[in-house]
């Protein structure tokens, strides 16, 4: 029971954090949902770092939300928020409460957690990986061996001591190699 609750919580955490991040990117890029968080204008296409940060937020947040490339994109999102914190917020003061960097710090650590633990049971990655794993692993059959042993030639019965694996030769001394000094 707890495993199912844990799986559900992990997936819900990924979906909520990814969706919030994607909304933040859409607001910055397109001026929807209240527009850019800082109240400034919509950044022109290609402007560094604002437009690129919004693109990472929108695309990365959407991909993390559905769980596609979860670990990689969560790490990219985490890094972009760490960059934002240290270049925009930290110069105004060390603590996030003093410099307005709480969202950047929280998003950075939340995405880092997602990158470490993965997307959870209900992520597209998990579905693709499970399907691929099933295709690569042959089905197991209880009634058939997965391989057949070679049959002895007709003139040698299977109980013949000259047929089959030989015991290790114990008459030869075992050589131990020592490091040369």
C-alpha atoms as an extended CHARMM CRD file, in Angstrom:
* protein
*
       181  EXT
         1         1  UNK       CA              0.0000000000        0.0000000000        0.0000000000  PROA      1               0.0000000000
         2         2  UNK       CA              2.7430000000        2.4970000000        0.9310000000  PROA      2               0.0000000000
         3         3  UNK       CA              4.6360000000        1.6810000000       -2.2780000000  PROA      3               0.0000000000
         4         4  UNK       CA              1.6020000000        2.7000000000       -4.3480000000  PROA      4               0.0000000000
         5         5  UNK       CA              1.1810000000        5.9200000000       -2.3660000000  PROA      5               0.0000000000
         6         6  UNK       CA              4.8890000000        6.6830000000       -2.7830000000  PROA      6               0.0000000000
         7         7  UNK       CA              4.7120000000        6.0470000000       -6.5480000000  PROA      7               0.0000000000
         8         8  UNK       CA              1.6580000000        8.2690000000       -6.8280000000  PROA      8               0.0000000000
         9         9  UNK       CA              3.2690000000       11.0680000000       -4.7970000000  PROA      9               0.0000000000
        10        10  UNK       CA              6.4560000000       10.9230000000       -6.8900000000  PROA      10              0.0000000000
        11        11  UNK       CA              4.5410000000       11.1890000000      -10.1530000000  PROA      11              0.0000000000
        12        12  UNK       CA              2.2320000000       13.9220000000       -8.8710000000  PROA      12              0.0000000000
        13        13  UNK       CA              5.2340000000       15.9210000000       -7.6320000000  PROA      13              0.0000000000
        14        14  UNK       CA              6.8200000000       15.6830000000      -11.1010000000  PROA      14              0.0000000000
        15        15  UNK       CA              3.5980000000       16.7100000000      -12.8520000000  PROA      15              0.0000000000
        16        16  UNK       CA              2.8770000000       19.6830000000      -10.5730000000  PROA      16              0.0000000000
        17        17  UNK       CA              6.4460000000       21.0430000000      -10.6070000000  PROA      17              0.0000000000
        18        18  UNK       CA              6.7330000000       20.5890000000      -14.3830000000  PROA      18              0.0000000000
        19        19  UNK       CA              3.3650000000       22.2300000000      -15.0360000000  PROA      19              0.0000000000
        20        20  UNK       CA              4.1500000000       25.2280000000      -12.8210000000  PROA      20              0.0000000000
        21        21  UNK       CA              7.4920000000       25.6450000000      -14.5670000000  PROA      21              0.0000000000
        22        22  UNK       CA              5.9330000000       25.3840000000      -18.0390000000  PROA      22              0.0000000000
        23        23  UNK       CA              3.3290000000       28.0120000000      -17.0590000000  PROA      23              0.0000000000
        24        24  UNK       CA              6.1140000000       30.3060000000      -15.8980000000  PROA      24              0.0000000000
        25        25  UNK       CA              7.8410000000       29.8830000000      -19.2830000000  PROA      25              0.0000000000
        26        26  UNK       CA              4.6120000000       30.4920000000      -21.2270000000  PROA      26              0.0000000000
        27        27  UNK       CA              3.9590000000       33.6450000000      -19.2070000000  PROA      27              0.0000000000
        28        28  UNK       CA              7.4240000000       34.9730000000      -19.9780000000  PROA      28              0.0000000000
        29        29  UNK       CA              7.4620000000       34.0270000000      -23.6830000000  PROA      29              0.0000000000
        30        30  UNK       CA              3.9020000000       34.8960000000      -24.6820000000  PROA      30              0.0000000000
        31        31  UNK       CA              2.6780000000       37.3230000000      -22.0310000000  PROA      31              0.0000000000
        32        32  UNK       CA             -0.1420000000       34.9950000000      -20.9390000000  PROA      32              0.0000000000
        33        33  UNK       CA             -1.0980000000       34.0950000000      -17.3660000000  PROA      33              0.0000000000
        34        34  UNK       CA             -0.1670000000       37.5450000000      -16.1000000000  PROA      34              0.0000000000
        35        35  UNK       CA              2.9390000000       38.0280000000      -18.2220000000  PROA      35              0.0000000000
        36        36  UNK       CA              6.5620000000       37.8660000000      -17.1220000000  PROA      36              0.0000000000
        37        37  UNK       CA              7.0110000000       37.4150000000      -13.3810000000  PROA      37              0.0000000000
        38        38  UNK       CA              9.1850000000       40.4920000000      -12.9920000000  PROA      38              0.0000000000
        39        39  UNK       CA              6.5280000000       42.6820000000      -14.6430000000  PROA      39              0.0000000000
        40        40  UNK       CA              8.8630000000       43.5400000000      -17.5020000000  PROA      40              0.0000000000
        41        41  UNK       CA              8.2230000000       43.2430000000      -21.2130000000  PROA      41              0.0000000000
        42        42  UNK       CA              8.2060000000       39.9770000000      -23.1650000000  PROA      42              0.0000000000
        43        43  UNK       CA             11.8230000000       39.2910000000      -24.1640000000  PROA      43              0.0000000000
        44        44  UNK       CA             12.5840000000       39.3950000000      -27.9040000000  PROA      44              0.0000000000
        45        45  UNK       CA             13.2650000000       36.0220000000      -29.5450000000  PROA      45              0.0000000000
        46        46  UNK       CA             16.8250000000       34.8670000000      -28.9670000000  PROA      46              0.0000000000
        47        47  UNK       CA             17.6620000000       37.4330000000      -26.2700000000  PROA      47              0.0000000000
        48        48  UNK       CA             20.0960000000       35.9760000000      -23.7350000000  PROA      48              0.0000000000
        49        49  UNK       CA             19.3250000000       34.9400000000      -21.0530000000  PROA      49              0.0000000000
        50        50  UNK       CA             15.6260000000       35.8850000000      -20.7180000000  PROA      50              0.0000000000
        51        51  UNK       CA             14.2240000000       34.3040000000      -23.8680000000  PROA      51              0.0000000000
        52        52  UNK       CA             16.3810000000       31.1740000000      -23.5520000000  PROA      52              0.0000000000
        53        53  UNK       CA             15.4020000000       30.7700000000      -19.9020000000  PROA      53              0.0000000000
        54        54  UNK       CA             11.7320000000       31.0370000000      -20.8740000000  PROA      54              0.0000000000
        55        55  UNK       CA             12.2560000000       28.4390000000      -23.6080000000  PROA      55              0.0000000000
        56        56  UNK       CA             13.8710000000       26.0520000000      -21.1160000000  PROA      56              0.0000000000
        57        57  UNK       CA             11.0260000000       26.6980000000      -18.6920000000  PROA      57              0.0000000000
        58        58  UNK       CA              8.3150000000       26.0710000000      -21.2730000000  PROA      58              0.0000000000
        59        59  UNK       CA              9.8210000000       23.0870000000      -23.0980000000  PROA      59              0.0000000000
        60        60  UNK       CA             11.6000000000       21.5490000000      -20.1090000000  PROA      60              0.0000000000
        61        61  UNK       CA              8.5710000000       21.9910000000      -17.8740000000  PROA      61              0.0000000000
        62        62  UNK       CA              6.2800000000       20.3880000000      -20.4650000000  PROA      62              0.0000000000
        63        63  UNK       CA              8.6120000000       17.4220000000      -21.0040000000  PROA      63              0.0000000000
        64        64  UNK       CA              9.0790000000       16.8790000000      -17.2710000000  PROA      64              0.0000000000
        65        65  UNK       CA              5.2930000000       17.1170000000      -16.8310000000  PROA      65              0.0000000000
        66        66  UNK       CA              4.6660000000       14.2130000000      -19.2050000000  PROA      66              0.0000000000
        67        67  UNK       CA              7.7920000000       12.3960000000      -18.0520000000  PROA      67              0.0000000000
        68        68  UNK       CA              9.7260000000       12.2830000000      -21.3230000000  PROA      68              0.0000000000
        69        69  UNK       CA             13.4920000000       12.5540000000      -20.9030000000  PROA      69              0.0000000000
        70        70  UNK       CA             12.6870000000       13.2840000000      -17.2890000000  PROA      70              0.0000000000
        71        71  UNK       CA             16.1120000000       13.0380000000      -15.6840000000  PROA      71              0.0000000000
        72        72  UNK       CA             17.9580000000       14.9700000000      -18.3980000000  PROA      72              0.0000000000
        73        73  UNK       CA             15.4250000000       17.7780000000      -18.7240000000  PROA      73              0.0000000000
        74        74  UNK       CA             14.9580000000       18.0320000000      -14.9640000000  PROA      74              0.0000000000
        75        75  UNK       CA             18.7140000000       18.5030000000      -14.6240000000  PROA      75              0.0000000000
        76        76  UNK       CA             18.6840000000       21.2030000000      -17.3370000000  PROA      76              0.0000000000
        77        77  UNK       CA             15.7790000000       22.9600000000      -15.5870000000  PROA      77              0.0000000000
        78        78  UNK       CA             17.5570000000       22.7020000000      -12.2420000000  PROA      78              0.0000000000
        79        79  UNK       CA             20.7190000000       24.1960000000      -13.7020000000  PROA      79              0.0000000000
        80        80  UNK       CA             18.8580000000       27.0400000000      -15.3620000000  PROA      80              0.0000000000
        81        81  UNK       CA             17.2340000000       27.9920000000      -12.0680000000  PROA      81              0.0000000000
        82        82  UNK       CA             20.5350000000       27.7590000000      -10.2130000000  PROA      82              0.0000000000
        83        83  UNK       CA             22.0220000000       30.0650000000      -12.8560000000  PROA      83              0.0000000000
        84        84  UNK       CA             19.0880000000       32.4660000000      -12.4310000000  PROA      84              0.0000000000
        85        85  UNK       CA             19.4850000000       32.4500000000       -8.6620000000  PROA      85              0.0000000000
        86        86  UNK       CA             23.2140000000       33.1680000000       -8.6590000000  PROA      86              0.0000000000
        87        87  UNK       CA             23.1840000000       35.7650000000      -11.4490000000  PROA      87              0.0000000000
        88        88  UNK       CA             19.9390000000       37.6350000000      -10.7020000000  PROA      88              0.0000000000
        89        89  UNK       CA             19.0360000000       37.1030000000       -7.0530000000  PROA      89              0.0000000000
        90        90  UNK       CA             22.2010000000       36.3790000000       -5.0710000000  PROA      90              0.0000000000
        91        91  UNK       CA             23.8400000000       39.7630000000       -5.8300000000  PROA      91              0.0000000000
        92        92  UNK       CA             20.8970000000       41.3970000000       -3.9850000000  PROA      92              0.0000000000
        93        93  UNK       CA             21.5670000000       39.3710000000       -0.8190000000  PROA      93              0.0000000000
        94        94  UNK       CA             22.6230000000       35.9090000000        0.2850000000  PROA      94              0.0000000000
        95        95  UNK       CA             19.3340000000       34.5160000000        1.5650000000  PROA      95              0.0000000000
        96        96  UNK       CA             16.4390000000       33.8280000000       -0.8250000000  PROA      96              0.0000000000
        97        97  UNK       CA             13.9880000000       35.5200000000        1.5490000000  PROA      97              0.0000000000
        98        98  UNK       CA             16.0000000000       38.7360000000        1.2600000000  PROA      98              0.0000000000
        99        99  UNK       CA             16.6980000000       38.6990000000       -2.4840000000  PROA      99              0.0000000000
       100       100  UNK       CA             13.3810000000       37.4350000000       -3.9240000000  PROA      100             0.0000000000
       101       101  UNK       CA             14.9530000000       34.2000000000       -5.1060000000  PROA      101             0.0000000000
       102       102  UNK       CA             12.6380000000       31.7090000000       -3.3780000000  PROA      102             0.0000000000
       103       103  UNK       CA             10.9860000000       30.5040000000       -6.6210000000  PROA      103             0.0000000000
       104       104  UNK       CA             14.3600000000       30.0480000000       -8.3330000000  PROA      104             0.0000000000
       105       105  UNK       CA             15.8210000000       28.1800000000       -5.3580000000  PROA      105             0.0000000000
       106       106  UNK       CA             12.7450000000       25.9790000000       -4.9200000000  PROA      106             0.0000000000
       107       107  UNK       CA             12.5250000000       25.1420000000       -8.6290000000  PROA      107             0.0000000000
       108       108  UNK       CA             16.2510000000       24.3920000000       -8.7430000000  PROA      108             0.0000000000
       109       109  UNK       CA             16.1040000000       21.9520000000       -5.8250000000  PROA      109             0.0000000000
       110       110  UNK       CA             12.7720000000       20.4290000000       -6.8950000000  PROA      110             0.0000000000
       111       111  UNK       CA             14.1060000000       19.6700000000      -10.3790000000  PROA      111             0.0000000000
       112       112  UNK       CA             17.3420000000       18.3600000000       -8.9030000000  PROA      112             0.0000000000
       113       113  UNK       CA             15.2790000000       15.9420000000       -6.7960000000  PROA      113             0.0000000000
       114       114  UNK       CA             13.3190000000       14.8330000000       -9.8700000000  PROA      114             0.0000000000
       115       115  UNK       CA             16.5760000000       14.3160000000      -11.7840000000  PROA      115             0.0000000000
       116       116  UNK       CA             17.9020000000       12.1020000000       -8.9980000000  PROA      116             0.0000000000
       117       117  UNK       CA             14.8050000000        9.9940000000       -8.2460000000  PROA      117             0.0000000000
       118       118  UNK       CA             13.3360000000        9.9150000000      -11.7600000000  PROA      118             0.0000000000
       119       119  UNK       CA              9.8680000000       10.4710000000      -13.1050000000  PROA      119             0.0000000000
       120       120  UNK       CA              8.0120000000        7.7940000000      -11.2070000000  PROA      120             0.0000000000
       121       121  UNK       CA              5.7430000000        4.9950000000      -12.2840000000  PROA      121             0.0000000000
       122       122  UNK       CA              3.4440000000        7.1320000000      -14.4540000000  PROA      122             0.0000000000
       123       123  UNK       CA              6.0340000000        8.7620000000      -16.7070000000  PROA      123             0.0000000000
       124       124  UNK       CA              6.3430000000        8.2740000000      -20.4590000000  PROA      124             0.0000000000
       125       125  UNK       CA              9.9690000000        7.2400000000      -19.8680000000  PROA      125             0.0000000000
       126       126  UNK       CA              8.8040000000        4.3610000000      -17.6940000000  PROA      126             0.0000000000
       127       127  UNK       CA              6.2810000000        3.2000000000      -20.2790000000  PROA      127             0.0000000000
       128       128  UNK       CA              8.8400000000        3.3140000000      -23.0930000000  PROA      128             0.0000000000
       129       129  UNK       CA             11.5420000000        1.6360000000      -21.0150000000  PROA      129             0.0000000000
       130       130  UNK       CA              9.1930000000       -1.1150000000      -19.8430000000  PROA      130             0.0000000000
       131       131  UNK       CA              7.9730000000       -1.7910000000      -23.3890000000  PROA      131             0.0000000000
       132       132  UNK       CA             11.5450000000       -1.8540000000      -24.7630000000  PROA      132             0.0000000000
       133       133  UNK       CA             12.6610000000       -4.1160000000      -21.9280000000  PROA      133             0.0000000000
       134       134  UNK       CA              9.8300000000       -6.5500000000      -22.7110000000  PROA      134             0.0000000000
       135       135  UNK       CA             10.8670000000       -6.5970000000      -26.3770000000  PROA      135             0.0000000000
       136       136  UNK       CA             14.5000000000       -7.3230000000      -25.5200000000  PROA      136             0.0000000000
       137       137  UNK       CA             13.8650000000      -10.0450000000      -22.9420000000  PROA      137             0.0000000000
       138       138  UNK       CA             12.5310000000      -13.2590000000      -24.5100000000  PROA      138             0.0000000000
       139       139  UNK       CA              9.5440000000      -14.8440000000      -22.9020000000  PROA      139             0.0000000000
       140       140  UNK       CA             10.3400000000      -17.5430000000      -20.4000000000  PROA      140             0.0000000000
       141       141  UNK       CA              8.7160000000      -20.9190000000      -20.8570000000  PROA      141             0.0000000000
       142       142  UNK       CA              8.5200000000      -23.3240000000      -17.9590000000  PROA      142             0.0000000000
       143       143  UNK       CA              8.0350000000      -26.3530000000      -20.1820000000  PROA      143             0.0000000000
       144       144  UNK       CA             10.9200000000      -25.7340000000      -22.6120000000  PROA      144             0.0000000000
       145       145  UNK       CA             14.5860000000      -25.1680000000      -21.8580000000  PROA      145             0.0000000000
       146       146  UNK       CA             16.0190000000      -21.9820000000      -23.3040000000  PROA      146             0.0000000000
       147       147  UNK       CA             18.8600000000      -23.9820000000      -24.8490000000  PROA      147             0.0000000000
       148       148  UNK       CA             19.5490000000      -27.5790000000      -25.8560000000  PROA      148             0.0000000000
       149       149  UNK       CA             22.5490000000      -29.6440000000      -24.9060000000  PROA      149             0.0000000000
       150       150  UNK       CA             24.5600000000      -31.2320000000      -27.7030000000  PROA      150             0.0000000000
       151       151  UNK       CA             23.8120000000      -34.8800000000      -28.1750000000  PROA      151             0.0000000000
       152       152  UNK       CA             26.6610000000      -37.3840000000      -28.0880000000  PROA      152             0.0000000000
       153       153  UNK       CA             27.6530000000      -39.1670000000      -31.2850000000  PROA      153             0.0000000000
       154       154  UNK       CA             25.7700000000      -42.3880000000      -31.9330000000  PROA      154             0.0000000000
       155       155  UNK       CA             28.6590000000      -44.6600000000      -30.8980000000  PROA      155             0.0000000000
       156       156  UNK       CA             29.1660000000      -42.9980000000      -27.4750000000  PROA      156             0.0000000000
       157       157  UNK       CA             26.3880000000      -43.3690000000      -24.9180000000  PROA      157             0.0000000000
       158       158  UNK       CA             25.7950000000      -40.3330000000      -22.6590000000  PROA      158             0.0000000000
       159       159  UNK       CA             27.1390000000      -42.2790000000      -19.6810000000  PROA      159             0.0000000000
       160       160  UNK       CA             30.5100000000      -42.8040000000      -21.3790000000  PROA      160             0.0000000000
       161       161  UNK       CA             33.2610000000      -41.1570000000      -19.2490000000  PROA      161             0.0000000000
       162       162  UNK       CA             34.8930000000      -39.7780000000      -22.4230000000  PROA      162             0.0000000000
       163       163  UNK       CA             31.8310000000      -37.6520000000      -23.1910000000  PROA      163             0.0000000000
       164       164  UNK       CA             30.9210000000      -34.3900000000      -21.5190000000  PROA      164             0.0000000000
       165       165  UNK       CA             32.7970000000      -31.8420000000      -19.5030000000  PROA      165             0.0000000000
       166       166  UNK       CA             36.0710000000      -32.8810000000      -17.9940000000  PROA      166             0.0000000000
       167       167  UNK       CA             36.9380000000      -32.2050000000      -14.3520000000  PROA      167             0.0000000000
       168       168  UNK       CA             39.5700000000      -29.5630000000      -13.7400000000  PROA      168             0.0000000000
       169       169  UNK       CA             43.1220000000      -30.8590000000      -13.9030000000  PROA      169             0.0000000000
       170       170  UNK       CA             44.2690000000      -30.8090000000      -10.2920000000  PROA      170             0.0000000000
       171       171  UNK       CA             47.7240000000      -32.2180000000      -10.9970000000  PROA      171             0.0000000000
       172       172  UNK       CA             49.0450000000      -28.8870000000      -12.2730000000  PROA      172             0.0000000000
       173       173  UNK       CA             50.2740000000      -26.4210000000       -9.6220000000  PROA      173             0.0000000000
       174       174  UNK       CA             48.4030000000      -23.1560000000       -9.3690000000  PROA      174             0.0000000000
       175       175  UNK       CA             50.5710000000      -20.2040000000      -10.2490000000  PROA      175             0.0000000000
       176       176  UNK       CA             50.2600000000      -17.1200000000       -8.1140000000  PROA      176             0.0000000000
       177       177  UNK       CA             51.6610000000      -13.9320000000       -9.4760000000  PROA      177             0.0000000000
       178       178  UNK       CA             53.2400000000      -11.5020000000       -7.0650000000  PROA      178             0.0000000000
       179       179  UNK       CA             53.8650000000       -7.8720000000       -7.7650000000  PROA      179             0.0000000000
       180       180  UNK       CA             57.4710000000       -7.1350000000       -8.6010000000  PROA      180             0.0000000000
       181       181  UNK       CA             59.2000000000       -4.6810000000       -6.3660000000  PROA      181             0.0000000000
